């Protein structure tokens, strides 16, 4: 339960409303379901880098948005495939 006498920045601390074991279990599940395998991680980070490069250096926000969208698809597809296969 969140106390009302804490500062707003302290509300961001997840240990105020869950235990450390629950938090580490959640993080472990999240990282094991997203970004399966070497190639998923490689393409995710390559597309994130390409999105920032094209957005800042080349000033092409359309291509940067496409790269960000593709990286999100790669990141969430591992968890979606696991969810559909069960």
Secondary structure, 3 states (H helix, E strand, C coil): CCCCCCCHHHHHCHHHCCCHHHHHHHHHHHHHHCCCHHHHHHHHHHHHHHHHHHHHHCCCHHHHHHHHHHHHHHHHHHHHHHHHHC
